[in-house]
Amino acid sequence: MTMHDEQAGLILLVEDNRQIAEMVGEFLERRGYSVDYAADGVSGLHLAVANSYDVIVLDLMLPGLDGLEVCRKLRREAKKSTPVLMLTARDTLEDKLAGLEAGADDYLVKPFEVRELEARLRALIRRDRRQVSTEVLNVGDMTLDTATLRLTRAGHELTVSPIGLKLLAILMRESPRVVSRRDIEREIWGDTLPDSDTLRSHLYNLRRVIDKPFAHPLLHTIHSAGYRLADLESEVASTVQTA
C-alpha cells in the first residue's frame, strides 16, 4: 500500500477468491490506488464502517455475511454512502435488481476485465468527488435537501441509494422537463456507461420507494424520450382552474 495517490483513490476490496483478489489488488496498486483487503463479509463490513474509502468493491458470494447483507447494513445501519461496486457471477435482471436495491451503485459480472473494473471505479470516484451544490429541491409533495441528503415525501422520510439520490437531483432540477436516458447516464457515470439494465434497475427501485406507497406517481417514463419527475395531478388541476 505504499503507492497511495490521492488522485487515484483508496479502495476496499472484499473478495474471498484469493486469486481474483491478488490479481485485482496488484493491478490497482500499479495504477496508483491504495487497496485494503478483506476475505469475508464480517471483516469487510468492519473495515467499511471504520474507514473512509473512495469505493468499496464487494463480492456477492462471501463467507460470514454475503455481499447483499453487507451492503444493506452499510447503508441502513451504518448510514455510509461510500460508492459500492458489486462483483457477481449472476447476470439475471433479478440478481442485478437485488444488488441495486441493497444499495450498490454499480455491478460487474464475473469474469471481468480489470481494465473495465478500473474504468468503473474511476467513474464512481469522479461522481462522488464532485462538489454538491447546497439547495433544497421540491417537486409536488417531495423534497430533497442536497446538503443533508434528506429526502421526504408527504412528511415521510425516505431512504434511497446514493445513485437514487443522484437520479432524483437530476430529475428534480429539470422538472417538469423530460430528461433523456443518455443525458442521465452521462451525468451519473460519465463516459463509462453501464449496461442497459443498470439505469432501468435503479429507476425501478426508485419508483418502489418514492411512488408505490403514495396515491399518485411523480416519476414518469416518456416512451422513446426519457424520464420526467412531475406532479401531473397538480398540473391538470391548475390547467382546469385557469381554463
Legacy VTK file of the C-alpha trace (Angstrom):
# vtk DataFile Version 3.0
C-alpha trace
ASCII
DATASET POLYDATA
POINTS 243 float
0.000 0.000 0.000
2.950 2.332 -0.492
1.780 3.890 -3.771
-1.232 5.765 -2.394
-2.232 8.570 -4.741
-4.943 10.955 -3.612
-5.967 11.406 -7.238
-6.379 7.644 -7.710
-8.174 6.583 -4.557
-8.396 4.297 -1.561
-10.249 1.084 -2.387
-11.668 -1.608 -0.116
-11.724 -4.979 -1.877
-13.938 -7.615 -0.244
-13.389 -10.870 -2.141
-12.947 -14.425 -0.834
-11.307 -15.767 -4.009
-7.640 -15.187 -3.281
-6.564 -15.448 -6.921
-9.047 -12.763 -8.015
-8.176 -10.576 -5.020
-4.443 -10.729 -5.743
-4.950 -10.006 -9.461
-7.208 -7.013 -8.790
-5.142 -5.689 -5.892
-1.838 -5.850 -7.776
-3.322 -4.199 -10.866
-4.908 -1.335 -8.906
-1.766 -0.701 -6.866
0.280 -0.493 -10.077
-2.230 2.112 -11.245
-1.643 4.247 -8.144
-4.511 3.148 -5.902
-4.220 2.022 -2.308
-6.101 -1.194 -1.591
-7.338 -2.624 1.695
-8.490 -6.239 1.592
-10.984 -8.464 3.404
-11.771 -12.118 2.633
-15.177 -12.330 4.330
-18.280 -10.228 4.837
-17.849 -9.580 8.554
-14.295 -8.247 8.185
-15.284 -6.280 5.115
-18.189 -4.599 6.898
-15.956 -3.708 9.856
-13.369 -2.060 7.588
-16.062 -0.269 5.546
-17.613 1.245 8.662
-14.358 2.104 10.421
-12.614 3.787 7.468
-13.327 6.270 4.682
-12.886 4.671 1.266
-13.385 6.130 -2.185
-15.036 2.929 -3.433
-15.844 -0.495 -1.992
-15.511 -3.438 -4.396
-17.783 -6.074 -2.897
-18.188 -9.684 -3.992
-21.737 -11.026 -3.821
-20.909 -14.512 -2.519
-18.932 -14.199 0.706
-18.498 -16.290 3.856
-19.925 -14.875 7.077
-22.160 -12.204 5.537
-22.910 -12.189 1.829
-22.434 -9.055 -0.238
-26.129 -8.125 -0.204
-26.267 -8.187 3.594
-23.001 -6.242 3.895
-24.375 -3.590 1.577
-27.712 -3.380 3.413
-26.005 -2.970 6.785
-23.620 -0.397 5.360
-26.486 1.717 4.016
-29.271 1.216 6.550
-27.437 0.743 9.839
-24.076 2.473 9.380
-25.587 5.182 7.104
-22.470 5.061 4.894
-22.808 6.491 1.388
-19.457 5.175 0.086
-19.895 4.051 -3.545
-20.203 0.266 -3.840
-19.301 -1.729 -6.944
-20.658 -5.258 -6.593
-18.984 -8.256 -8.232
-21.309 -11.111 -9.133
-21.323 -14.294 -11.177
-25.085 -13.903 -11.575
-26.248 -11.797 -14.505
-30.055 -12.068 -14.420
-32.094 -8.882 -14.073
-33.485 -10.139 -10.744
-29.976 -10.546 -9.322
-28.991 -7.086 -10.521
-32.129 -5.578 -9.009
-31.377 -7.269 -5.691
-27.874 -5.789 -5.600
-29.016 -2.284 -6.506
-31.906 -2.479 -4.042
-29.441 -3.400 -1.291
-27.590 -0.151 -2.022
-24.956 -0.990 -4.641
-24.135 1.778 -7.120
-22.905 -0.414 -9.951
-22.115 -4.044 -10.650
-19.705 -6.055 -12.747
-20.384 -9.633 -13.849
-17.614 -12.230 -13.492
-15.456 -12.951 -15.378
-14.420 -9.338 -15.997
-11.501 -7.381 -17.399
-9.557 -5.492 -14.715
-9.352 -2.505 -17.068
-13.132 -2.294 -17.110
-13.163 -2.581 -13.325
-10.760 0.356 -13.067
-12.823 2.418 -15.516
-15.931 1.878 -13.400
-14.009 2.737 -10.233
-12.799 5.989 -11.803
-16.347 6.902 -12.806
-17.667 6.276 -9.281
-14.820 8.264 -7.708
-15.320 11.208 -10.066
-19.032 11.247 -9.351
-18.550 11.058 -5.598
-15.871 13.774 -5.524
-17.944 16.306 -7.446
-18.906 19.229 -5.297
-22.580 19.010 -4.406
-24.415 22.304 -4.548
-26.415 23.198 -1.475
-30.044 23.534 -2.406
-33.484 22.282 -1.476
-35.379 20.772 -4.398
-39.158 20.372 -4.455
-41.495 18.537 -6.814
-45.075 18.110 -5.657
-45.010 16.857 -2.072
-41.419 15.560 -2.336
-38.393 17.457 -1.038
-34.663 16.712 -1.365
-32.072 18.651 0.625
-28.857 18.174 -1.357
-26.687 19.285 1.571
-28.004 16.767 4.106
-29.283 14.242 1.501
-32.577 14.138 3.392
-35.465 13.015 1.205
-39.111 13.313 2.255
-42.482 12.893 0.603
-45.738 13.966 2.243
-43.815 14.348 5.501
-42.399 10.801 5.404
-38.633 10.370 5.372
-37.482 8.082 2.557
-34.274 6.109 2.108
-32.824 5.538 -1.351
-29.371 4.579 -2.622
-26.690 7.182 -3.420
-27.330 6.665 -7.136
-31.059 7.052 -6.460
-30.404 10.408 -4.804
-28.287 11.496 -7.771
-31.068 10.467 -10.157
-33.610 12.431 -8.158
-31.423 15.528 -8.041
-31.033 15.463 -11.841
-34.752 14.979 -12.488
-35.895 17.438 -9.808
-33.624 20.207 -11.100
-35.021 19.715 -14.608
-38.660 19.174 -13.574
-41.050 19.134 -15.370
-38.777 18.802 -18.408
-38.139 15.333 -19.871
-34.513 14.183 -19.435
-33.152 11.647 -21.919
-31.705 8.328 -20.836
-28.358 9.250 -22.395
-28.163 12.560 -20.507
-28.924 10.827 -17.208
-26.352 8.093 -17.771
-23.606 10.538 -18.765
-24.342 12.787 -15.783
-24.016 9.868 -13.350
-21.426 7.570 -14.937
-19.562 9.863 -17.312
-18.101 8.202 -20.399
-18.039 4.740 -18.781
-21.654 3.872 -19.464
-23.243 0.899 -17.671
-25.115 -1.897 -19.416
-28.722 -1.389 -20.418
-30.173 -2.888 -17.221
-28.408 -0.620 -14.741
-30.365 2.626 -15.125
-33.625 0.716 -15.539
-32.931 -1.196 -12.331
-32.150 1.977 -10.374
-35.354 3.593 -11.660
-37.369 0.510 -10.710
-36.043 0.646 -7.153
-36.559 4.406 -7.016
-40.210 4.110 -8.055
-40.755 1.454 -5.416
-39.656 3.917 -2.709
-40.934 7.300 -3.880
-44.150 6.336 -5.689
-45.560 2.944 -4.706
-46.615 3.874 -1.129
-48.361 7.068 -2.278
-51.606 7.926 -4.034
-50.135 9.112 -7.330
-46.751 8.758 -9.051
-44.194 11.515 -9.585
-41.708 9.596 -11.744
-42.882 9.096 -15.328
-41.389 7.277 -18.313
-41.901 9.093 -21.605
-41.685 6.494 -24.365
-38.705 6.996 -26.722
-37.866 10.296 -24.990
-36.688 9.713 -21.417
-37.963 10.400 -17.929
-39.594 13.259 -16.090
-40.365 13.980 -12.458
-43.582 15.948 -12.150
-46.811 16.205 -10.173
-49.153 15.671 -13.117
-52.307 15.804 -10.992
-51.417 19.312 -9.811
-50.624 20.332 -13.390
-54.037 19.077 -14.549
-55.821 20.814 -11.664
-54.033 24.075 -12.433
-54.968 23.807 -16.128
-58.625 23.190 -15.268
-58.727 26.183 -12.912
-57.225 28.552 -15.483
-59.292 27.279 -18.426
LINES 1 244
243 0 1 2 3 4 5 6 7 8 9 10 11 12 13 14 15 16 17 18 19 20 21 22 23 24 25 26 27 28 29 30 31 32 33 34 35 36 37 38 39 40 41 42 43 44 45 46 47 48 49 50 51 52 53 54 55 56 57 58 59 60 61 62 63 64 65 66 67 68 69 70 71 72 73 74 75 76 77 78 79 80 81 82 83 84 85 86 87 88 89 90 91 92 93 94 95 96 97 98 99 100 101 102 103 104 105 106 107 108 109 110 111 112 113 114 115 116 117 118 119 120 121 122 123 124 125 126 127 128 129 130 131 132 133 134 135 136 137 138 139 140 141 142 143 144 145 146 147 148 149 150 151 152 153 154 155 156 157 158 159 160 161 162 163 164 165 166 167 168 169 170 171 172 173 174 175 176 177 178 179 180 181 182 183 184 185 186 187 188 189 190 191 192 193 194 195 196 197 198 199 200 201 202 203 204 205 206 207 208 209 210 211 212 213 214 215 216 217 218 219 220 221 222 223 224 225 226 227 228 229 230 231 232 233 234 235 236 237 238 239 240 241 242
